[in-house]
Amino acid sequence: MMADLAISQGVSTNSIHLEEKARSTQQNARLTARLIQQVKPKRILIVSKANHLEWAMPIFKKIDVFKA
């Protein structure tokens, strides 16, 4: 569903990498960080529900690859 949303906003399907194994936001952040380290993208977009991003982003920002 989130990939479809990204595509509808103009993101190329070739640019989308989904993390689908996590059972928690903390695990999602760790597994996504590993994916980023493998793919080495120039830009990262995290797509989620707005109310989820409010509390998920501080969790993601604790991991080096997400620090701005």
Secondary structure, DSSP 8 states (H G I E B T S, - for coil): -HHHHHHHTT--GGG-------SSHHHHHHHHHHHHHHH--S-------HHHHHHHHHHHTTSGGG--
